[in-house]
Amino acid sequence: MGQASTLPGPSRDHLDWPFFEERHRDFAARVDDFARSGVMAGIDHADVDGACRKLVKALGDAGLLAAATGTSDAEPLIDSRLVCLARETLAWHDGLADFAFAMQGLGTGAIGLTDSAELRAAVLPKVRSGEWLSAFALSEKDAGSDVAAMACAAHADGDHYVLDGEKTWISNGGIADVYTVFARSGEAPGTRGISAFVVFADDPGFSISERIEVIAPHPLATIRFENCRIPASRRLGAPGEGFKIAMRTLDIFRASVAAAALGFARRALDESLVHAKARPMFGAALADLQLTQAALGDMATGIDAAALLTYRAAWRRDVQKLSTTREAAMAKMTATETAQDVIDRAVQLFGGRGVRTGEITEKLYREIRALRIYEGATEVQKLIVARELLKTI
């Protein structure tokens, strides 16, 4: 959000839950210290591209990006709880800082999941240090929730692949140095005929066709491939495995979207508590009114419920080593919808001030809306949960 807070900081009460170890609590404190250190104070949020580059570099210099990319190139295992804690904490402080952190992990997650030691060595250290920015290119104009409708194509040509088509709504599009791209390679119909590739921003035939402006400024673009020729060694996994790789990547980071929503919701509740106690109303304080207390009670309960789902999903993946497709979908759906409601209630409690440009509630309101759509809209999460349930019968 780019607005410094006078509050003591995000709540850490939930860090006492059994999902966490001491290293998680220490890491959350490190992220909070980073956000409060003043390193973000000189970042101009009106210059979104420049702000993202500076934030990524600062996160890299602080050693925090290792949580998103893995600490080892040989076996870059990612601890989902660390990713979630980083996103929750950063989102409480600044939405663009959360975005900058998350994209370094999402953009390279597929590289870490596959067995290309060469690509890991070439990409992960530069992304982890903040020298490079990364992007995840899955969505298309007519293939967002319906990945099987993907039209961007990759055809084999000797020891190369040639990519043609477009991807849109690509976060970090236009400023990323490396893109994980999913394209139809034709091994089978539908999702079984999609492969994953690594494309660099300076590859011939790659270009930015459009920058996209959204209500909460983030770097987004439509990217284009015109006879973009890349070595076959830059394919991730086997031919036709792209959809599986994409879903495995999203399974890692989907719960972290829920965590970011928690960060926004907690900031809205914290700001609401301070405002309600300070705002005179009908001869008392706004906080003394029962309707206000009911709203605050609903907000706090919703946040805790969403947090339990979020960290259950992360713990299940980290500790139990089990699939979290259903659990991450539940968390993402519940946390983003809850956060939207919490922030809307905060705007209402702030009254006219709540919708004034530049107020924290107004910024939070713009920040939260996209989270209910990206990495699988709420409606898609419901379908995922139902499908996973039906498999058990």
C-alpha positions in Angstrom: 0.0 0.0 0.0 2.9 2.3 0.5 1.5 3.8 3.6 3.5 3.6 6.8 1.6 2.4 9.9 1.7 3.7 13.4 0.3 0.4 14.6 2.5 -2.0 16.6 2.6 -4.4 13.7 0.6 -7.5 12.5 -0.7 -9.8 15.1 1.5 -12.8 15.9 -0.9 -14.6 18.2 -1.5 -17.3 15.6 2.2 -18.1 15.5 1.7 -20.1 18.7 -0.5 -22.6 16.8 1.0 -26.1 16.5 1.4 -25.6 12.7 4.6 -23.6 13.4 8.1 -24.2 14.7 10.5 -21.6 16.2 12.2 -21.0 12.8 8.8 -19.9 11.4 8.3 -17.4 14.2 11.8 -16.1 13.8 11.3 -15.8 10.0 8.0 -13.9 10.5 9.9 -11.5 12.8 12.6 -11.0 10.2 10.1 -10.1 7.5 8.4 -7.7 9.8 11.7 -6.1 10.7 12.5 -5.8 7.0 9.2 -4.0 6.3 9.8 -1.6 9.2 13.5 -1.0 8.5 12.8 2.0 6.2 14.1 0.1 3.2 10.6 0.5 1.5 10.2 4.2 2.5 12.0 5.5 -0.6 10.1 3.4 -3.1 7.8 5.3 -5.3 4.6 3.3 -5.7 3.5 5.6 -8.5 6.3 4.1 -10.6 5.1 0.5 -10.4 7.8 -1.0 -12.6 10.6 0.8 -10.7 9.0 0.0 -7.3 8.9 -3.7 -8.1 12.5 -3.8 -9.2 13.6 -2.0 -6.0 11.5 -4.2 -3.8 12.7 -7.4 -5.4 16.3 -6.3 -5.0 15.8 -5.3 -1.4 14.1 -8.6 -0.6 17.0 -10.4 -2.3 19.6 -8.4 -0.4 17.8 -9.2 2.9 17.9 -12.9 2.0 14.2 -13.3 2.2 13.6 -14.5 -1.4 15.2 -17.9 -0.5 11.9 -18.7 1.1 10.1 -18.3 -2.2 12.6 -20.0 -4.5 14.2 -22.6 -2.2 17.7 -22.3 -0.6 19.4 -24.9 -2.8 19.6 -25.1 -6.5 20.3 -28.8 -6.4 17.0 -29.5 -4.5 15.1 -26.2 -4.1 12.5 -27.4 -1.6 10.0 -24.7 -0.6 8.5 -24.5 2.9 4.9 -23.4 2.3 4.6 -22.1 5.8 7.5 -19.7 5.3 6.0 -18.5 2.0 2.6 -17.9 3.7 4.1 -16.1 6.6 6.1 -13.8 4.3 3.1 -13.0 2.2 0.8 -12.4 5.2 3.4 -10.1 6.8 4.3 -8.2 3.7 0.7 -7.8 2.7 -0.1 -6.3 6.1 2.5 -3.6 5.4 2.4 -3.2 1.6 0.6 -4.9 -1.2 3.3 -4.3 -3.8 5.9 -5.8 -1.5 3.8 -8.9 -1.2 3.4 -9.1 -5.0 7.2 -8.7 -5.5 8.0 -11.5 -3.1 5.3 -13.9 -4.4 6.2 -13.6 -8.1 9.8 -14.6 -7.5 8.5 -17.9 -6.3 5.6 -18.5 -8.6 7.7 -17.5 -11.7 10.4 -20.1 -10.9 8.4 -22.7 -9.0 8.2 -25.0 -12.1 11.9 -24.8 -12.6 12.5 -26.1 -9.1 10.0 -28.9 -9.6 11.7 -30.4 -12.6 15.1 -32.0 -13.0 16.9 -29.5 -15.2 20.0 -28.8 -13.2 21.3 -26.5 -15.9 18.2 -24.3 -15.8 18.2 -24.3 -12.0 21.8 -23.1 -11.9 21.2 -20.5 -14.6 18.0 -19.0 -13.2 17.4 -19.6 -9.5 20.5 -17.8 -8.0 19.7 -14.6 -10.0 16.0 -14.7 -9.0 16.9 -15.5 -5.4 19.3 -12.6 -5.2 16.8 -10.1 -6.7 19.0 -9.5 -9.8 16.3 -11.0 -12.0 12.5 -10.8 -11.9 10.4 -13.8 -12.9 7.0 -14.4 -14.3 4.5 -17.2 -14.7 2.7 -17.2 -18.1 -0.3 -19.5 -18.1 -3.4 -17.4 -18.9 -4.7 -16.4 -22.3 -7.5 -14.2 -23.5 -9.8 -17.2 -24.0 -8.0 -19.5 -21.6 -8.1 -18.3 -18.0 -10.0 -20.7 -15.8 -10.3 -23.1 -18.8 -6.7 -24.0 -19.3 -7.6 -26.6 -21.9 -8.7 -23.8 -24.3 -5.0 -22.7 -24.5 -4.1 -21.6 -28.1 -0.5 -20.4 -27.7 1.5 -23.1 -29.5 5.0 -24.7 -29.4 6.1 -27.0 -32.1 9.3 -29.0 -32.1 11.9 -28.2 -34.8 15.0 -30.3 -34.4 16.6 -29.5 -31.2 14.5 -26.4 -30.7 10.9 -25.4 -30.1 9.2 -22.5 -31.8 6.5 -20.6 -29.9 3.7 -18.6 -31.4 0.8 -16.9 -29.7 -0.1 -14.7 -26.8 -0.4 -14.8 -23.0 -2.2 -12.2 -21.0 -2.7 -11.0 -17.5 0.9 -11.9 -16.9 2.2 -10.5 -13.6 5.7 -8.9 -14.0 5.0 -8.9 -17.7 7.2 -6.2 -19.3 9.7 -6.2 -16.5 10.6 -9.8 -15.9 13.9 -11.3 -17.1 12.7 -14.9 -17.2 9.2 -16.4 -17.9 7.8 -19.8 -17.3 5.6 -20.3 -20.3 2.9 -22.9 -20.9 2.1 -23.7 -24.6 0.2 -26.3 -26.6 2.7 -28.8 -27.9 0.0 -31.2 -29.2 0.9 -34.6 -27.7 -2.8 -35.2 -26.9 -6.1 -33.2 -26.7 -6.9 -30.8 -23.9 -4.6 -30.4 -21.0 -2.5 -33.5 -21.8 -1.1 -31.6 -24.8 0.5 -28.7 -23.0 4.2 -28.3 -22.2 6.2 -25.9 -20.1 9.2 -23.8 -21.2 11.6 -21.2 -19.9 11.8 -18.1 -22.1 14.1 -15.1 -21.5 13.1 -11.6 -22.2 15.8 -11.1 -24.8 14.8 -14.2 -26.8 14.2 -13.2 -30.5 10.5 -13.4 -31.2 9.4 -12.5 -27.7 7.7 -9.1 -27.2 5.3 -7.1 -25.0 2.2 -6.3 -26.9 0.2 -4.5 -24.2 0.6 -3.2 -20.7 -2.5 -3.7 -18.5 -3.6 -1.1 -15.9 -5.6 -2.4 -12.9 -7.3 -0.9 -9.9 -4.5 -1.8 -7.5 -1.4 -1.0 -9.6 0.8 -4.0 -10.4 3.0 -4.7 -13.5 0.8 -6.7 -15.8 1.1 -7.3 -19.6 0.1 -9.3 -22.6 3.1 -11.0 -24.0 3.6 -12.2 -27.6 5.6 -15.0 -29.3 6.2 -14.7 -33.0 8.4 -17.5 -34.3 10.2 -17.4 -30.9 12.8 -20.1 -31.2 14.3 -21.6 -28.0 16.5 -24.6 -27.3 14.6 -27.9 -26.5 16.7 -28.0 -23.3 14.5 -25.2 -22.0 11.4 -27.4 -21.9 10.5 -28.3 -18.3 9.6 -31.9 -17.8 8.5 -34.3 -20.5 6.4 -33.2 -23.5 2.8 -32.9 -22.5 3.5 -32.5 -18.8 3.0 -28.8 -18.7 -0.5 -28.8 -17.1 0.7 -31.1 -14.3 3.7 -28.9 -13.7 1.4 -25.8 -13.6 -1.0 -27.4 -11.2 1.9 -28.6 -8.9 3.3 -25.1 -8.9 -0.1 -23.6 -8.1 -0.6 -26.2 -5.3 2.5 -24.7 -3.7 1.6 -21.1 -4.0 -2.2 -21.1 -3.9 -2.3 -21.3 -0.1 0.0 -18.3 -0.1 -2.6 -16.2 -1.9 -4.9 -17.0 1.1 -2.1 -15.8 3.3 -1.8 -12.5 1.5 -5.5 -12.1 1.9 -5.1 -12.7 5.6 -2.5 -9.9 5.7 -4.8 -7.4 4.1 -7.7 -8.5 6.3 -5.6 -8.2 9.5 -4.5 -4.7 8.5 -8.2 -3.8 8.0 -9.2 -5.1 11.4 -6.3 -3.5 13.2 -7.0 -0.1 11.6 -10.7 -0.6 12.4 -10.0 -1.3 16.1 -7.9 1.9 16.5 -10.4 4.0 14.6 -13.4 2.7 16.5 -11.9 3.5 19.8 -10.9 7.0 18.8 -14.0 8.0 16.8 -16.6 10.0 18.8 -20.1 8.8 18.1 -23.4 9.7 19.8 -21.8 10.9 23.0 -19.5 7.8 23.2 -17.0 6.1 21.0 -17.8 4.2 17.9 -16.4 1.1 19.6 -19.0 1.4 22.3 -21.9 0.7 19.9 -23.1 -2.8 19.8 -23.4 -2.9 16.1 -19.7 -1.9 15.9 -18.8 -4.6 18.3 -20.8 -7.2 16.3 -18.9 -6.2 13.2 -15.5 -6.4 14.9 -16.4 -9.8 16.3 -17.4 -11.1 12.9 -14.2 -9.7 11.3 -11.9 -11.4 13.9 -13.7 -14.7 13.8 -13.6 -14.8 10.0 -9.9 -14.1 9.9 -9.1 -16.8 12.4 -11.2 -19.3 10.5 -9.5 -18.5 7.3 -6.0 -18.6 8.9 -6.7 -22.1 10.3 -7.6 -23.3 6.8 -4.5 -21.5 5.3 -1.9 -22.9 7.6 -3.5 -26.3 7.7 -2.9 -26.5 4.0 0.7 -25.3 4.3 1.4 -27.7 7.2 -0.2 -30.6 5.4 2.1 -30.1 2.4 5.3 -29.4 4.5 4.9 -31.9 7.3 2.6 -34.7 6.1 3.9 -34.5 2.5 0.4 -35.0 1.2 -1.5 -33.4 -1.7 -3.1 -30.1 -0.8 -5.2 -29.6 -3.8 -8.5 -29.6 -1.9 -7.1 -27.9 1.2 -5.4 -25.1 -0.7 -8.5 -24.5 -2.7 -10.6 -24.3 0.5 -8.0 -21.9 2.0 -7.8 -19.7 -1.0 -11.6 -19.5 -1.5 -12.3 -18.8 2.2 -9.5 -16.4 2.9 -10.0 -14.2 -0.1 -13.8 -14.0 0.3 -13.5 -13.4 4.0 -10.9 -10.7 3.5 -13.2 -8.9 1.0 -15.9 -8.9 3.6 -13.6 -7.8 6.4 -12.2 -4.9 4.3 -15.7 -3.9 3.2 -16.8 -3.7 6.8 -13.7 -1.6 7.6 -14.6 0.8 4.9 -18.1 1.0 6.4 -16.8 1.7 9.9 -14.6 4.5 8.6 -17.6 6.1 6.9 -16.8 8.8 4.3 -13.1 8.6 5.2 -13.1 5.0 4.2 -13.5 5.7 0.5 -11.3 8.7 0.3 -8.4 8.3 -2.1 -5.2 7.5 -0.2 -6.7 6.2 3.0 -5.5 2.7 4.0 -9.0 1.3 3.8 -9.5 2.5 0.2 -6.1 1.0 -0.8 -7.0 -2.3 0.9 -10.3 -2.3 -0.9 -8.5 -2.1 -4.3 -5.9 -4.6 -3.3 -8.1 -7.4 -2.2 -10.4 -7.6 -5.2 -8.0 -9.3 -7.6 -7.2 -12.0 -5.1 -10.6 -13.5 -5.6 -9.8 -14.0 -9.3 -6.2 -14.8 -9.9 -4.6 -18.2 -9.4 -8.2 -19.6 -9.8 -11.3 -17.6 -9.2 -13.5 -18.5 -6.2 -15.9 -20.4 -8.4 -13.1 -22.5 -9.7 -12.0 -23.3 -6.2 -15.4 -24.6 -5.4 -15.3 -26.9 -8.3 -11.8 -28.1 -7.3 -13.1 -28.9 -3.7 -16.1 -30.8 -5.1 -14.0 -32.8 -7.6 -11.6 -33.8 -4.9 -14.4 -34.8 -2.6 -16.1 -36.9 -5.3 -12.8 -38.8 -5.8 -13.2 -40.2 -2.2 -16.5 -41.9 -2.8 
